[in-house]
């Protein structure tokens, strides 16, 4: 069984971001970039399936600038076998639909039995790419997976929903997007990091995949959220109700 895992280069979750001076987007200059945490969970799950003898090969794909090789290498150090970089210019704005189209073409070339993805990236927070890709490739999908069981023909997915859990059985090939509780990714050891430098990474472009990656929407403005006003203490329920009614006007 072959597994395809998509990964994304994002600003490290420990870094505080700020808008550009003209409010046209987020200022990414000189910021630490990392592997998207949800994508890292997807890679870890693929490696665990390989350790169980269910998966033979793990292919990692990323759509992004040349620097995204760093995140592919990070996935290779966790245990993936080879990588694919769909390279775009560093100033190119990649939107979920364009990424989904690129993944569709890579899927058709690689013919994996299973596709694992993070449920969303922590920069755009769109939670769209997995669903769009599954629809374009006409594949069954299980989103927000918190538990996974795979056999040669089917995958059983437990997903969190409002008020409990839902269990789905999907016919392979299928698309699974990972939630936080699916697993806890391991730390890559130094020998594995060194070994990852020798693993192959193939490169292609959206143009070579016959994909139109032009944006379908534009960002009007990016700014800090408004500062919250200080709270006040009230001495009684009557005073609270009075303020909610006459000042906050919520009742």
N, C-alpha and C positions, 0 to 999 in steps of 0.2 A: 504493500500500500504506500502511495506517495501522498504527502501532505504539503499543501501550499499555504504559507503564512505571510500575511501582509504586515509590514511594519512602517511606522512613520517617525520622521525626525521632528521633534518638538522642543520648545523651551523647557529646560529642566523644571520639575514641579516645585523645587525649592527656591526658584528665582522669582523675584517680584518684577512684573513687567509694567511698562508705562506707555502711554500713547505717544505717537510722533508729534512734533511741534505743530504740524498742520492738521492734526487729528484725522489723518487719512488711514491710519492703521496702527499696529503695535510696533514699537521700536525694538528691533532685534539685534542691533549693533552690539558686538562684544558680549553677548549673553551666552551662558553655558547651554548647549543643546544635548538632548538625551533621547533615548528610546521611549516612545510613548508607553506609559505604564500598562495600559490595557493591551497593547501589542505585545509587551514583554510577557504578560500572563498567557497570551495565545501561543507564544514561542515555547514557554515552559510546558504547556499542556501537550504540545506536539512532541517535545523531547521525552516527556513521561510516557507517551504512547509508544515511542520508539524503544524505550527501556523495557517496556512490557512485551516487546516482540511483535506488536500490532503493526507498527509503521517501519518501513525500510528506508525511506528517504524523506528528508525535510528540506524544502526549497523555500527560501525567504525572498520576498519581493518588496521593493520600496519604490515609490514614485516621488522623485524630488531632485534636488541639485546634486552635484558631484560629491558634496560633503556628506550626503546621506549614506555613503559607503561606511562611515563610522558606525551608524546604527545597524547596518547589515552585518558588519564585523562583530558587533556586540551580540547579535542574535546567533552568529556562527560560533561565538565563544560559549554560549549557553549550551549548544549542541546541534544546531542546524548543520546541514551538509554542504549546501552551496547557496549562492545568492544571485539575484537579478536586480539590476538597477535600471529603472525607466527614467532616464536622465532628462531633466528640464533645466532651463537657465535659472540662476539663483533668484532673479527678480520676477519669475513667472508666478502668477497667482493660480494655485491649483485648487479647484473646487470639487466637492464630493462626486458630482456627475462625471467629471473628467477622470478622476481616479478610478471610479467604478468601470468606466469604459476601458481604461488601460488594463485593469485587473481581468476584465472579461477576455481580452486578447491574450494575455499571459496564460490564463486558464486554458484556453483552447490550444495553445502551443504546448503546455506542460501536461495536460490531461491528468490532473491529480484526482485522487479518490475523495479527498476532503480538503476544504478550505477553512482555515482558522483566522479570525481577525479580532482586533479589539473592538468593543462595542462603540467606542467613540475616541476621538483624540482630545487631549486636554487643552489644546489651543482653540480650535474652532468649536468644539463641543457640539457638533451638529448631529451625531448619531444617525447618519444617512448613508454612508458609503456601503456598508454591508448589505443593507436592504436594497439599494439601487443595483449593486453588483448581482445579487441573487436574482433580481427581476430581469436584468439584461441577459444574464446567462441561462435563465429559465431553470434555476436550481431551487430545491427546497431549502428553507432557512430556519435556523433556531437562534434567536437573539437572547442576549442577557443570560448566557449559560452559566449556571453555578455548579453544575455537575455533568460529567460526560462519560458515556460508555459506548465503545466502538467495537463492532464485529465486521467481518468482511463485506457484508451487504447493507447493514443499517447502522445508524448512530442514534442513541437514546440521549436526549437532552433534558435536563431538569433546569427550568428557568423560573426566576422570581417574578411573580405578578402581584398586583394589589390583593392583599389578604391571604397570601399563601404561595404555593408552588404549582407549576404546571409541568407535566412530563410529556414530551413529544418523541415520536419515533420517526426518523427521516430515512428515506432511501438514499444511499450513496450514488453519485457524489452529492454533497450538500455543503452549505455555508453555515458556519457557526461563529457567532460573535461572543466574546468572553466578557463576563462580569468580574467584579473584584474578588468574589468569593470562590471562584473556580479553583484557584491555587495560590500559593505564595512562591514567586520566582526565586530561583537559587542565585547565589553570587557566582560569577564566572571565576574559575581558578586561574592562576597565572599561567600554568601549562596550557590550559584551554585557550586563553587569550593569545598566546604565542602561536598555537596551532591554527587558530582562526585566520591568522595572517596569510597562511598558505592555501586556504580554501578558495575555490574559484568564485568570482563574481562576474557574470555576464552583463553587458550593457546594451541597452537599446534606447529608443526615443519614442514619444507618442507619434511622431510622424512616421517612423518605421512600422508602428503598429496600426497605422491608418486611423488614428484617433484625433479628433478635433478637441484640443484641450482649452479652447478659449473660454473665458468666464461667461457665465449666464446671469450673474447678478453682480452688483457693485456695492461696496461698503460706503455708506454716506458719511459716517463719522464714528470715531472711537474716542471715548473720554472716560475719565474716572467716574465711578458712581457718586451721586451727591452724598455729602457727609450727613450722617444721622444726627438729628437734634438730641440734646441731652434730655433724659427722662426726668420726670418729677415724681415726688412722693405725695401720696394723698392720705388723709387722715381717716377717711371713712368710705364706705361703699357709696353713699349718697354723693360724695364729692367726686368719686371716680365716675359714676354715671353721668354726673353733670358735665364733666370735662369731655367724656366720650361723645356726649350729645351736642354740646355747644361749641367745643374747641376742635376736637378731632372730626366731628360730624360723621361718625361711623354707625351711630344708632339713632 
